[in-house]
Amino acid sequence: MRKLEIGDVTITSIIERDGPWRRPEDMFPAYDPEIGRRHLAELDPLVFDVASGRMVITYQTFVVRTPRHTILVDTCTGEDKGHPPPMDFPKQPWLDGFRAAGLRFEDIDYVFCTHLHIDHTGWNTLLRDGRWVPTFPNAKYIFHKREYAAWEEATRRGNNPHGPNVWLFNCEPVVAAGQALLVDDDFELDDTLWLTPTPGHSPCHCCVNIRSGGQRAVVVGDLMHHALQCREPDWSTIFDWDRDQAARSRRRFLGAIAGTGTVVMPVHFPHPTVGLVEADGDRFRYGFVRS
Ligand SMILES: [Zn+2]
């Protein structure tokens, strides 16, 4: 995405991986091919690769610079995690993007994770001398405390569907290092940044709100993975913790945001990523902001 300005705040993106990825029929258990085809024909062509029949899905980190802080929201899959294909993305694009943003690891003040999945926590930590350590030595990491507790429990019981390493490698070492802030639903960093709980995709998935100069943006994490879910808000994904709750959270959020001018930033939407939501009966339209 291009640089976005929200009052005194600037937001850019570091892309780890993008391009055609999953087929909608594999992603959405409720997918109806006829309805899907109709929607896809009307959606912005950049969200679907007709030749392969695959949705275009991006993995990215948002860099939020306020007058006081440099903040990362979600940290992709990272390096040295040993994730099996297809989640073994090369590490260099993200590192190159981080440097191209003019950043050093020491510059980051806060890391927000909308939720604690494999592709939102990866660069939280690095392997150094056989130990996982926080990548950003001066940062506080914002995790929702019940999200953290849910993945800790699932990992300890051996039933974390994303595998044990996501919590063991990406989350627990941050807490052990004393760099995590385990926060509640109503967490506000300051006047500029605060959380809104949108559970369902994960136990305590949160959106990150950004407000400055009378303008507003929201990083919506994985509240939706594809613009199809604005047309069909009830189509939850195979990756959702609680599909019914995810659909309720999505519908409530889209209804609240539609027509307000609030800029929406879904992590997995391809360039230009940023968009505005409009209501259309009991459905919604996602319009990319191209300027
Ligand atoms: Zn994700």
py3Dmol code that shows the C-alpha trace and the ligand (Angstrom):
import py3Dmol

protein = """\
ATOM      1  CA  MET A   1       0.000   0.000   0.000  1.00  0.00           C
ATOM      2  CA  ARG A   2       1.036   3.603  -0.431  1.00  0.00           C
ATOM      3  CA  LYS A   3       1.725   5.822   2.553  1.00  0.00           C
ATOM      4  CA  LEU A   4      -1.514   6.644   4.334  1.00  0.00           C
ATOM      5  CA  GLU A   5      -1.855   9.799   6.403  1.00  0.00           C
ATOM      6  CA  ILE A   6      -4.374   9.988   9.238  1.00  0.00           C
ATOM      7  CA  GLY A   7      -3.936  13.436  10.772  1.00  0.00           C
ATOM      8  CA  ASP A   8      -0.430  13.433  12.289  1.00  0.00           C
ATOM      9  CA  VAL A   9      -0.052   9.671  11.855  1.00  0.00           C
ATOM     10  CA  THR A  10       1.538   7.989   8.845  1.00  0.00           C
ATOM     11  CA  ILE A  11       0.997   4.326   8.019  1.00  0.00           C
ATOM     12  CA  THR A  12       3.005   2.188   5.596  1.00  0.00           C
ATOM     13  CA  SER A  13       3.259  -1.529   5.002  1.00  0.00           C
ATOM     14  CA  ILE A  14       5.962  -4.195   4.875  1.00  0.00           C
ATOM     15  CA  ILE A  15       4.977  -7.100   2.636  1.00  0.00           C
ATOM     16  CA  GLU A  16       6.231 -10.589   3.410  1.00  0.00           C
ATOM     17  CA  ARG A  17       4.343 -12.448   0.699  1.00  0.00           C
ATOM     18  CA  ASP A  18       1.629 -11.652  -1.853  1.00  0.00           C
ATOM     19  CA  GLY A  19      -0.051 -13.073  -4.954  1.00  0.00           C
ATOM     20  CA  PRO A  20      -2.650 -15.747  -5.778  1.00  0.00           C
ATOM     21  CA  TRP A  21      -3.041 -18.054  -2.797  1.00  0.00           C
ATOM     22  CA  ARG A  22      -6.144 -20.049  -1.860  1.00  0.00           C
ATOM     23  CA  ARG A  23      -9.252 -21.108  -3.775  1.00  0.00           C
ATOM     24  CA  PRO A  24     -12.424 -19.658  -2.242  1.00  0.00           C
ATOM     25  CA  GLU A  25     -14.049 -23.100  -2.137  1.00  0.00           C
ATOM     26  CA  ASP A  26     -11.181 -24.299   0.077  1.00  0.00           C
ATOM     27  CA  MET A  27     -11.287 -21.226   2.335  1.00  0.00           C
ATOM     28  CA  PHE A  28     -15.006 -20.806   3.064  1.00  0.00           C
ATOM     29  CA  PRO A  29     -16.976 -23.889   4.173  1.00  0.00           C
ATOM     30  CA  ALA A  30     -20.245 -22.126   3.258  1.00  0.00           C
ATOM     31  CA  TYR A  31     -18.988 -21.183  -0.226  1.00  0.00           C
ATOM     32  CA  ASP A  32     -21.589 -21.503  -2.980  1.00  0.00           C
ATOM     33  CA  PRO A  33     -19.861 -21.602  -6.394  1.00  0.00           C
ATOM     34  CA  GLU A  34     -22.677 -19.890  -8.237  1.00  0.00           C
ATOM     35  CA  ILE A  35     -22.995 -17.040  -5.723  1.00  0.00           C
ATOM     36  CA  GLY A  36     -19.203 -16.805  -5.489  1.00  0.00           C
ATOM     37  CA  ARG A  37     -18.760 -16.539  -9.246  1.00  0.00           C
ATOM     38  CA  ARG A  38     -21.327 -13.752  -9.398  1.00  0.00           C
ATOM     39  CA  HIS A  39     -19.627 -11.739  -6.647  1.00  0.00           C
ATOM     40  CA  LEU A  40     -16.119 -12.331  -7.993  1.00  0.00           C
ATOM     41  CA  ALA A  41     -17.171 -11.021 -11.407  1.00  0.00           C
ATOM     42  CA  GLU A  42     -18.232  -7.753  -9.763  1.00  0.00           C
ATOM     43  CA  LEU A  43     -15.351  -7.314  -7.318  1.00  0.00           C
ATOM     44  CA  ASP A  44     -12.223  -5.311  -8.018  1.00  0.00           C
ATOM     45  CA  PRO A  45     -10.199  -7.528 -10.416  1.00  0.00           C
ATOM     46  CA  LEU A  46      -7.098  -7.289  -8.243  1.00  0.00           C
ATOM     47  CA  VAL A  47      -8.604  -9.537  -5.523  1.00  0.00           C
ATOM     48  CA  PHE A  48      -8.968 -12.676  -7.660  1.00  0.00           C
ATOM     49  CA  ASP A  49      -6.679 -14.426 -10.139  1.00  0.00           C
ATOM     50  CA  VAL A  50      -9.017 -15.770 -12.782  1.00  0.00           C
ATOM     51  CA  ALA A  51      -6.354 -17.918 -14.477  1.00  0.00           C
ATOM     52  CA  SER A  52      -5.643 -19.983 -11.347  1.00  0.00           C
ATOM     53  CA  GLY A  53      -9.051 -19.607  -9.678  1.00  0.00           C
ATOM     54  CA  ARG A  54      -7.289 -18.357  -6.549  1.00  0.00           C
ATOM     55  CA  MET A  55      -7.874 -15.393  -4.279  1.00  0.00           C
ATOM     56  CA  VAL A  56      -5.062 -12.870  -4.082  1.00  0.00           C
ATOM     57  CA  ILE A  57      -3.862 -12.803  -0.478  1.00  0.00           C
ATOM     58  CA  THR A  58      -1.123 -10.636   1.020  1.00  0.00           C
ATOM     59  CA  TYR A  59       0.824 -11.105   4.244  1.00  0.00           C
ATOM     60  CA  GLN A  60       2.011  -7.786   5.635  1.00  0.00           C
ATOM     61  CA  THR A  61       2.956  -5.732   8.686  1.00  0.00           C
ATOM     62  CA  PHE A  62       1.689  -2.186   9.162  1.00  0.00           C
ATOM     63  CA  VAL A  63       4.127   0.477  10.346  1.00  0.00           C
ATOM     64  CA  VAL A  64       2.317   3.209  12.265  1.00  0.00           C
ATOM     65  CA  ARG A  65       4.279   6.357  13.044  1.00  0.00           C
ATOM     66  CA  THR A  66       2.666   8.778  15.458  1.00  0.00           C
ATOM     67  CA  PRO A  67       4.337  11.992  16.667  1.00  0.00           C
ATOM     68  CA  ARG A  68       5.476  10.014  19.712  1.00  0.00           C
ATOM     69  CA  HIS A  69       5.844   6.366  18.766  1.00  0.00           C
ATOM     70  CA  THR A  70       6.854   3.926  16.044  1.00  0.00           C
ATOM     71  CA  ILE A  71       4.514   0.959  16.125  1.00  0.00           C
ATOM     72  CA  LEU A  72       4.203  -2.325  14.228  1.00  0.00           C
ATOM     73  CA  VAL A  73       0.824  -3.997  13.867  1.00  0.00           C
ATOM     74  CA  ASP A  74       1.095  -7.766  13.199  1.00  0.00           C
ATOM     75  CA  THR A  75       4.406  -9.354  12.305  1.00  0.00           C
ATOM     76  CA  CYS A  76       3.859 -11.965   9.532  1.00  0.00           C
ATOM     77  CA  THR A  77       5.534 -15.404   9.790  1.00  0.00           C
ATOM     78  CA  GLY A  78       9.147 -14.465  10.587  1.00  0.00           C
ATOM     79  CA  GLU A  79      12.319 -16.536  10.171  1.00  0.00           C
ATOM     80  CA  ASP A  80      13.742 -19.839  11.429  1.00  0.00           C
ATOM     81  CA  LYS A  81      10.353 -21.002  12.721  1.00  0.00           C
ATOM     82  CA  GLY A  82      10.444 -24.298  10.850  1.00  0.00           C
ATOM     83  CA  HIS A  83       6.885 -23.896   9.594  1.00  0.00           C
ATOM     84  CA  PRO A  84       5.978 -26.518   6.995  1.00  0.00           C
ATOM     85  CA  PRO A  85       5.038 -25.455   3.446  1.00  0.00           C
ATOM     86  CA  PRO A  86       3.186 -23.412   2.387  1.00  0.00           C
ATOM     87  CA  MET A  87       3.899 -21.188   5.439  1.00  0.00           C
ATOM     88  CA  ASP A  88       7.703 -21.289   5.020  1.00  0.00           C
ATOM     89  CA  PHE A  89       7.893 -17.892   3.317  1.00  0.00           C
ATOM     90  CA  PRO A  90      11.363 -16.511   2.522  1.00  0.00           C
ATOM     91  CA  LYS A  91      12.462 -14.018   5.154  1.00  0.00           C
ATOM     92  CA  GLN A  92      14.328 -11.533   2.993  1.00  0.00           C
ATOM     93  CA  PRO A  93      11.372  -9.594   1.540  1.00  0.00           C
ATOM     94  CA  TRP A  94      10.188  -8.606   5.027  1.00  0.00           C
ATOM     95  CA  LEU A  95      13.698  -7.689   6.212  1.00  0.00           C
ATOM     96  CA  ASP A  96      14.286  -5.661   3.042  1.00  0.00           C
ATOM     97  CA  GLY A  97      10.940  -3.915   3.499  1.00  0.00           C
ATOM     98  CA  PHE A  98      11.740  -3.133   7.138  1.00  0.00           C
ATOM     99  CA  ARG A  99      15.068  -1.552   6.147  1.00  0.00           C
ATOM    100  CA  ALA A 100      13.509   0.268   3.206  1.00  0.00           C
ATOM    101  CA  ALA A 101      11.132   1.851   5.715  1.00  0.00           C
ATOM    102  CA  GLY A 102      14.236   3.377   7.326  1.00  0.00           C
ATOM    103  CA  LEU A 103      13.851   1.273  10.464  1.00  0.00           C
ATOM    104  CA  ARG A 104      16.195  -0.556  12.812  1.00  0.00           C
ATOM    105  CA  PHE A 105      14.932  -3.132  15.304  1.00  0.00           C
ATOM    106  CA  GLU A 106      15.765  -0.711  18.159  1.00  0.00           C
ATOM    107  CA  ASP A 107      13.417   1.918  16.735  1.00  0.00           C
ATOM    108  CA  ILE A 108      10.185   0.059  17.466  1.00  0.00           C
ATOM    109  CA  ASP A 109       8.317   1.277  20.570  1.00  0.00           C
ATOM    110  CA  TYR A 110       5.258  -0.989  20.427  1.00  0.00           C
ATOM    111  CA  VAL A 111       4.169  -4.138  18.629  1.00  0.00           C
ATOM    112  CA  PHE A 112       0.437  -4.820  18.475  1.00  0.00           C
ATOM    113  CA  CYS A 113      -0.749  -8.321  17.553  1.00  0.00           C
ATOM    114  CA  THR A 114      -4.412  -8.368  16.512  1.00  0.00           C
ATOM    115  CA  HIS A 115      -4.306 -12.057  17.419  1.00  0.00           C
ATOM    116  CA  LEU A 116      -1.703 -14.735  18.082  1.00  0.00           C
ATOM    117  CA  HIS A 117      -1.718 -16.768  14.868  1.00  0.00           C
ATOM    118  CA  ILE A 118       1.256 -18.027  12.878  1.00  0.00           C
ATOM    119  CA  ASP A 119       1.178 -15.174  10.333  1.00  0.00           C
ATOM    120  CA  HIS A 120       0.670 -12.299  12.813  1.00  0.00           C
ATOM    121  CA  THR A 121       3.402 -13.033  15.367  1.00  0.00           C
ATOM    122  CA  GLY A 122       6.397 -14.340  13.409  1.00  0.00           C
ATOM    123  CA  TRP A 123       8.792 -11.403  13.591  1.00  0.00           C
ATOM    124  CA  ASN A 124       8.012 -10.966  17.288  1.00  0.00           C
ATOM    125  CA  THR A 125      11.097 -13.059  17.996  1.00  0.00           C
ATOM    126  CA  LEU A 126      14.436 -14.132  16.528  1.00  0.00           C
ATOM    127  CA  LEU A 127      16.598 -17.177  17.218  1.00  0.00           C
ATOM    128  CA  ARG A 128      19.819 -16.035  18.881  1.00  0.00           C
ATOM    129  CA  ASP A 129      22.352 -18.567  20.245  1.00  0.00           C
ATOM    130  CA  GLY A 130      19.665 -21.230  20.328  1.00  0.00           C
ATOM    131  CA  ARG A 131      17.131 -19.085  22.224  1.00  0.00           C
ATOM    132  CA  TRP A 132      14.065 -17.167  21.076  1.00  0.00           C
ATOM    133  CA  VAL A 133      14.403 -13.509  22.000  1.00  0.00           C
ATOM    134  CA  PRO A 134      12.253 -10.459  21.221  1.00  0.00           C
ATOM    135  CA  THR A 135      13.261  -8.985  17.846  1.00  0.00           C
ATOM    136  CA  PHE A 136      12.633  -5.418  18.974  1.00  0.00           C
ATOM    137  CA  PRO A 137      14.691  -4.818  22.128  1.00  0.00           C
ATOM    138  CA  ASN A 138      13.012  -1.555  23.128  1.00  0.00           C
ATOM    139  CA  ALA A 139       9.422  -2.496  22.306  1.00  0.00           C
ATOM    140  CA  LYS A 140       6.476  -3.372  24.452  1.00  0.00           C
ATOM    141  CA  TYR A 141       4.310  -6.011  22.806  1.00  0.00           C
ATOM    142  CA  ILE A 142       0.533  -5.658  23.189  1.00  0.00           C
ATOM    143  CA  PHE A 143      -1.238  -9.041  23.499  1.00  0.00           C
ATOM    144  CA  HIS A 144      -4.834  -9.442  24.628  1.00  0.00           C
ATOM    145  CA  LYS A 145      -4.526 -11.337  27.896  1.00  0.00           C
ATOM    146  CA  ARG A 146      -7.320 -13.826  27.174  1.00  0.00           C
ATOM    147  CA  GLU A 147      -5.988 -14.424  23.663  1.00  0.00           C
ATOM    148  CA  TYR A 148      -2.601 -15.196  25.191  1.00  0.00           C
ATOM    149  CA  ALA A 149      -4.126 -17.432  27.877  1.00  0.00           C
ATOM    150  CA  ALA A 150      -6.213 -19.358  25.317  1.00  0.00           C
ATOM    151  CA  TRP A 151      -3.193 -20.204  23.158  1.00  0.00           C
ATOM    152  CA  GLU A 152      -1.080 -21.019  26.199  1.00  0.00           C
ATOM    153  CA  GLU A 153      -3.700 -23.477  27.377  1.00  0.00           C
ATOM    154  CA  ALA A 154      -4.234 -24.985  23.905  1.00  0.00           C
ATOM    155  CA  THR A 155      -0.479 -25.397  23.482  1.00  0.00           C
ATOM    156  CA  ARG A 156       0.014 -26.978  26.900  1.00  0.00           C
ATOM    157  CA  ARG A 157      -2.853 -29.405  26.196  1.00  0.00           C
ATOM    158  CA  GLY A 158      -1.323 -30.265  22.834  1.00  0.00           C
ATOM    159  CA  ASN A 159      -4.319 -29.097  20.795  1.00  0.00           C
ATOM    160  CA  ASN A 160      -3.212 -25.792  19.297  1.00  0.00           C
ATOM    161  CA  PRO A 161      -4.444 -26.233  15.708  1.00  0.00           C
ATOM    162  CA  HIS A 162      -1.625 -23.980  14.484  1.00  0.00           C
ATOM    163  CA  GLY A 163       0.972 -26.193  16.158  1.00  0.00           C
ATOM    164  CA  PRO A 164       2.799 -25.565  19.428  1.00  0.00           C
ATOM    165  CA  ASN A 165       5.572 -23.446  17.962  1.00  0.00           C
ATOM    166  CA  VAL A 166       3.479 -20.340  17.373  1.00  0.00           C
ATOM    167  CA  TRP A 167       2.981 -19.796  21.091  1.00  0.00           C
ATOM    168  CA  LEU A 168       6.283 -21.347  22.203  1.00  0.00           C
ATOM    169  CA  PHE A 169       8.469 -19.447  19.713  1.00  0.00           C
ATOM    170  CA  ASN A 170       6.590 -16.190  19.057  1.00  0.00           C
ATOM    171  CA  CYS A 171       4.645 -15.332  22.205  1.00  0.00           C
ATOM    172  CA  GLU A 172       5.925 -16.933  25.403  1.00  0.00           C
ATOM    173  CA  PRO A 173       9.533 -15.652  24.987  1.00  0.00           C
ATOM    174  CA  VAL A 174       8.204 -12.081  24.796  1.00  0.00           C
ATOM    175  CA  VAL A 175       6.394 -12.516  28.108  1.00  0.00           C
ATOM    176  CA  ALA A 176       9.436 -14.256  29.623  1.00  0.00           C
ATOM    177  CA  ALA A 177      11.594 -11.284  28.614  1.00  0.00           C
ATOM    178  CA  GLY A 178       9.222  -8.900  30.417  1.00  0.00           C
ATOM    179  CA  GLN A 179       8.356  -7.077  27.197  1.00  0.00           C
ATOM    180  CA  ALA A 180       4.661  -8.005  26.921  1.00  0.00           C
ATOM    181  CA  LEU A 181       1.717  -5.949  28.064  1.00  0.00           C
ATOM    182  CA  LEU A 182      -1.154  -8.413  28.569  1.00  0.00           C
ATOM    183  CA  VAL A 183      -4.146  -6.120  28.146  1.00  0.00           C
ATOM    184  CA  ASP A 184      -7.934  -6.230  28.393  1.00  0.00           C
ATOM    185  CA  ASP A 185     -10.726  -5.344  25.942  1.00  0.00           C
ATOM    186  CA  ASP A 186     -10.661  -1.639  26.750  1.00  0.00           C
ATOM    187  CA  PHE A 187      -6.930  -1.057  26.265  1.00  0.00           C
ATOM    188  CA  GLU A 188      -5.954   2.399  25.043  1.00  0.00           C
ATOM    189  CA  LEU A 189      -2.339   3.271  24.391  1.00  0.00           C
ATOM    190  CA  ASP A 190      -3.218   6.962  24.241  1.00  0.00           C
ATOM    191  CA  ASP A 191      -5.670   9.259  22.427  1.00  0.00           C
ATOM    192  CA  THR A 192      -4.397   7.921  19.105  1.00  0.00           C
ATOM    193  CA  LEU A 193      -4.464   4.117  19.451  1.00  0.00           C
ATOM    194  CA  TRP A 194      -6.906   1.744  21.116  1.00  0.00           C
ATOM    195  CA  LEU A 195      -8.388  -1.728  20.718  1.00  0.00           C
ATOM    196  CA  THR A 196     -11.837  -2.976  19.774  1.00  0.00           C
ATOM    197  CA  PRO A 197     -12.528  -6.660  20.508  1.00  0.00           C
ATOM    198  CA  THR A 198     -13.803  -8.575  17.458  1.00  0.00           C
ATOM    199  CA  PRO A 199     -13.656 -12.207  18.637  1.00  0.00           C
ATOM    200  CA  GLY A 200     -14.350 -15.243  16.512  1.00  0.00           C
ATOM    201  CA  HIS A 201     -11.420 -15.638  14.145  1.00  0.00           C
ATOM    202  CA  SER A 202      -9.486 -16.264  17.339  1.00  0.00           C
ATOM    203  CA  PRO A 203     -10.597 -16.254  20.992  1.00  0.00           C
ATOM    204  CA  CYS A 204      -9.907 -12.535  21.557  1.00  0.00           C
ATOM    205  CA  HIS A 205      -9.083 -11.116  18.144  1.00  0.00           C
ATOM    206  CA  CYS A 206      -8.900  -7.292  18.326  1.00  0.00           C
ATOM    207  CA  CYS A 207      -8.957  -4.463  15.810  1.00  0.00           C
ATOM    208  CA  VAL A 208      -6.497  -1.589  16.292  1.00  0.00           C
ATOM    209  CA  ASN A 209      -8.074   1.867  15.983  1.00  0.00           C
ATOM    210  CA  ILE A 210      -6.053   4.892  14.905  1.00  0.00           C
ATOM    211  CA  ARG A 211      -7.373   8.436  15.314  1.00  0.00           C
ATOM    212  CA  SER A 212      -5.729  11.769  14.581  1.00  0.00           C
ATOM    213  CA  GLY A 213      -6.781  15.168  13.291  1.00  0.00           C
ATOM    214  CA  GLY A 214     -10.437  14.167  13.027  1.00  0.00           C
ATOM    215  CA  GLN A 215      -9.626  11.180  10.786  1.00  0.00           C
ATOM    216  CA  ARG A 216      -9.855   7.519  11.665  1.00  0.00           C
ATOM    217  CA  ALA A 217      -8.406   4.221  10.435  1.00  0.00           C
ATOM    218  CA  VAL A 218      -8.808   0.673  11.724  1.00  0.00           C
ATOM    219  CA  VAL A 219      -6.442  -2.259  11.275  1.00  0.00           C
ATOM    220  CA  VAL A 220      -8.945  -5.090  11.154  1.00  0.00           C
ATOM    221  CA  GLY A 221      -6.473  -7.983  11.264  1.00  0.00           C
ATOM    222  CA  ASP A 222      -8.257 -11.154  10.114  1.00  0.00           C
ATOM    223  CA  LEU A 223     -11.802  -9.954  10.753  1.00  0.00           C
ATOM    224  CA  MET A 224     -12.012 -10.608   7.018  1.00  0.00           C
ATOM    225  CA  HIS A 225      -9.545 -12.273   4.674  1.00  0.00           C
ATOM    226  CA  HIS A 226     -11.113 -11.325   1.355  1.00  0.00           C
ATOM    227  CA  ALA A 227     -13.497  -8.754  -0.121  1.00  0.00           C
ATOM    228  CA  LEU A 228     -15.963 -11.611  -0.782  1.00  0.00           C
ATOM    229  CA  GLN A 229     -16.741 -11.486   2.938  1.00  0.00           C
ATOM    230  CA  CYS A 230     -18.143  -7.960   2.565  1.00  0.00           C
ATOM    231  CA  ARG A 231     -20.642  -9.358   0.035  1.00  0.00           C
ATOM    232  CA  GLU A 232     -21.234 -12.457   2.193  1.00  0.00           C
ATOM    233  CA  PRO A 233     -20.426 -11.505   5.802  1.00  0.00           C
ATOM    234  CA  ASP A 234     -21.571 -14.927   7.022  1.00  0.00           C
ATOM    235  CA  TRP A 235     -18.844 -16.748   5.071  1.00  0.00           C
ATOM    236  CA  SER A 236     -16.331 -17.507   7.786  1.00  0.00           C
ATOM    237  CA  THR A 237     -13.077 -19.309   6.994  1.00  0.00           C
ATOM    238  CA  ILE A 238     -11.655 -22.707   7.849  1.00  0.00           C
ATOM    239  CA  PHE A 239      -9.171 -20.843  10.061  1.00  0.00           C
ATOM    240  CA  ASP A 240     -11.780 -19.283  12.350  1.00  0.00           C
ATOM    241  CA  TRP A 241     -11.845 -20.402  15.986  1.00  0.00           C
ATOM    242  CA  ASP A 242     -15.636 -19.922  16.209  1.00  0.00           C
ATOM    243  CA  ARG A 243     -17.202 -19.402  12.772  1.00  0.00           C
ATOM    244  CA  ASP A 244     -20.565 -18.145  14.040  1.00  0.00           C
ATOM    245  CA  GLN A 245     -18.943 -15.645  16.383  1.00  0.00           C
ATOM    246  CA  ALA A 246     -16.554 -14.541  13.618  1.00  0.00           C
ATOM    247  CA  ALA A 247     -19.519 -13.860  11.331  1.00  0.00           C
ATOM    248  CA  ARG A 248     -21.315 -11.885  14.060  1.00  0.00           C
ATOM    249  CA  SER A 249     -18.222  -9.796  14.761  1.00  0.00           C
ATOM    250  CA  ARG A 250     -17.726  -9.134  11.045  1.00  0.00           C
ATOM    251  CA  ARG A 251     -21.319  -8.119  10.443  1.00  0.00           C
ATOM    252  CA  ARG A 252     -21.374  -5.863  13.526  1.00  0.00           C
ATOM    253  CA  PHE A 253     -18.107  -4.189  12.578  1.00  0.00           C
ATOM    254  CA  LEU A 254     -19.043  -3.665   8.921  1.00  0.00           C
ATOM    255  CA  GLY A 255     -22.424  -2.269   9.937  1.00  0.00           C
ATOM    256  CA  ALA A 256     -20.817   0.174  12.353  1.00  0.00           C
ATOM    257  CA  ILE A 257     -18.128   1.345   9.942  1.00  0.00           C
ATOM    258  CA  ALA A 258     -20.127   1.554   6.689  1.00  0.00           C
ATOM    259  CA  GLY A 259     -20.496   5.041   5.296  1.00  0.00           C
ATOM    260  CA  THR A 260     -18.510   6.691   8.105  1.00  0.00           C
ATOM    261  CA  GLY A 261     -15.370   7.532   6.125  1.00  0.00           C
ATOM    262  CA  THR A 262     -13.293   5.400   8.480  1.00  0.00           C
ATOM    263  CA  VAL A 263     -10.423   3.868   6.562  1.00  0.00           C
ATOM    264  CA  VAL A 264     -10.207   0.082   6.855  1.00  0.00           C
ATOM    265  CA  MET A 265      -6.942  -1.897   6.719  1.00  0.00           C
ATOM    266  CA  PRO A 266      -7.366  -5.684   6.429  1.00  0.00           C
ATOM    267  CA  VAL A 267      -3.986  -7.389   6.770  1.00  0.00           C
ATOM    268  CA  HIS A 268      -4.571  -9.914   3.972  1.00  0.00           C
ATOM    269  CA  PHE A 269      -6.060  -7.592   1.316  1.00  0.00           C
ATOM    270  CA  PRO A 270      -3.657  -6.965  -1.582  1.00  0.00           C
ATOM    271  CA  HIS A 271      -2.233  -3.615  -2.609  1.00  0.00           C
ATOM    272  CA  PRO A 272      -3.612  -0.951  -2.262  1.00  0.00           C
ATOM    273  CA  THR A 273      -5.130  -2.745   0.803  1.00  0.00           C
ATOM    274  CA  VAL A 274      -6.733   0.352   2.342  1.00  0.00           C
ATOM    275  CA  GLY A 275     -10.442   0.799   1.667  1.00  0.00           C
ATOM    276  CA  LEU A 276     -13.826   2.202   2.603  1.00  0.00           C
ATOM    277  CA  VAL A 277     -16.938   0.162   3.380  1.00  0.00           C
ATOM    278  CA  GLU A 278     -20.412   1.051   2.129  1.00  0.00           C
ATOM    279  CA  ALA A 279     -23.685  -0.658   3.037  1.00  0.00           C
ATOM    280  CA  ASP A 280     -25.711  -2.376   0.300  1.00  0.00           C
ATOM    281  CA  GLY A 281     -28.874  -3.755   1.896  1.00  0.00           C
ATOM    282  CA  ASP A 282     -27.722  -6.393   4.353  1.00  0.00           C
ATOM    283  CA  ARG A 283     -24.417  -6.741   2.489  1.00  0.00           C
ATOM    284  CA  PHE A 284     -21.444  -4.425   2.121  1.00  0.00           C
ATOM    285  CA  ARG A 285     -19.092  -3.180  -0.568  1.00  0.00           C
ATOM    286  CA  TYR A 286     -15.355  -2.741  -0.154  1.00  0.00           C
ATOM    287  CA  GLY A 287     -13.877   0.083  -2.217  1.00  0.00           C
ATOM    288  CA  PHE A 288     -10.099   0.318  -2.410  1.00  0.00           C
ATOM    289  CA  VAL A 289      -8.675   3.787  -1.790  1.00  0.00           C
ATOM    290  CA  ARG A 290      -6.244   4.321  -4.640  1.00  0.00           C
ATOM    291  CA  SER A 291      -4.900   7.824  -4.078  1.00  0.00           C
TER     292      SER A 291
END
"""
ligand_1 = """\
1
ZN
Zn -3.861 -14.034 9.105
"""
view = py3Dmol.view(width=600, height=400)
view.addModel(protein, "pdb")
view.setStyle({"model": 0}, {"cartoon": {"style": "trace"}})
view.addModel(ligand_1, "xyz")
view.setStyle({"model": 1}, {"stick": {}})
view.zoomTo()
view.show()
